Amino acid sequence: MKWWKMMKNFFAIFFFILIILTSFSFPNNIFAVTQTEGRTVKIGVYENSPKVYRDASGVISGLYPDILNFIAKQENWRIQYVYGTWEEGLSRLKNGEIHIMVDVATSEDRQKEYDFTNETVLNSWGVVSVRKNSSINSFPDLEGKKIAILKSSVYLGGPEAIDQYLHAFGVQAEFIYVDEYAAVYERLNKGDVDAAVVSRIFAVTNAKKYPNIKSTDIFFSPTELRFAFTKSHSENPYLIEKLDYWVKKIKSEQGSVYYQSLKNHGLEGMIIVETMIPVWVYPAIPGLIFLVVLLGYIIFRLLQARLRAIQVLRQSEEKFSGAFQTSPYAITITRIEVS
């Protein structure tokens, strides 16, 4: 009996210790599972087809979602899209309610309010659109006109923005502010305004949808479209590093999700092709110059040697010919074949 009691006590103590050890390790196991499941990244999106939009089924689509969905798979992120107007997206970003806002043009003022990726997704600039029967085609033509423009637009207020050009030309015009790019064109299409300020990407990709609207030769404010972040957020360094890495990678690979998405959304003509010089070329330039000089010197010496040989042969031929013609004796030239 004593033996049995000792065994019971032993097992009781063993299980007690096991429970204690398990209780300490359990939270760590939960944390490990959470880590492997990936982090949640909240993305602010708005209506600006075809770069970003909500389709008929309510699915967030476009170039930016294609890029983000691809990156999310590589980095094991859970993407949570937060849909709203342009103004709502910027407000949420400023307040830290979302991690990232897509399709934001950089400017000095915006860089004071938000952080940005270093890699650019697309390049664009502002353009004035009008109805096809309009005669507006220059800044002075906008005198006294109503111009629809997106609220907080990068094309207003900056050093190269439309209001600065109008001021330089002494033109007085009235700006009508709207919440979405689509609303800008809707107001113009209905005749509520005389002109509209949009990005050249929006103008080109919506030309078929709005056949009564045309782009003018009034353009300004070149911009770079990137991902924007809440200013100085603790997660920004990680997110920016990952987005920069993948955007740079997919832009450098033909046939990647980037170029497939551009093709699928009719954005192929929006790419500004940059001729990139490989990094290794620069340190190789001195060696290439030396090689060219060396080859030139070798060719020069070979030509010199050839000219000297020709000259020697010519002199020998002239000497032999002179001796042959002036000799008082008969000279016979015999060819001896050695077998």
RAPE-V557548 format. One record per helix or strand of 3 or more residues. SS is the DSSP state (A for helix, B for strand). FROM is the first residue (numbers start at 1). LEN is the number of residues. If there is no record, write none. Layout:
BEGIN
SS,FROM,LEN ; SS,FROM,LEN
END
This chain:
BEGIN
A,2,36 ; B,40,6 ; B,52,3 ; A,63,13 ; B,78,6 ; A,86,9 ; B,100,6 ; A,108,6 ; B,114,3 ; B,122,10 ; A,139,4 ; B,146,5 ; A,162,7 ; B,174,5 ; A,181,10 ; B,195,5 ; A,200,6 ; B,213,18 ; A,236,17 ; A,257,8 ; A,268,3 ; A,279,48
END
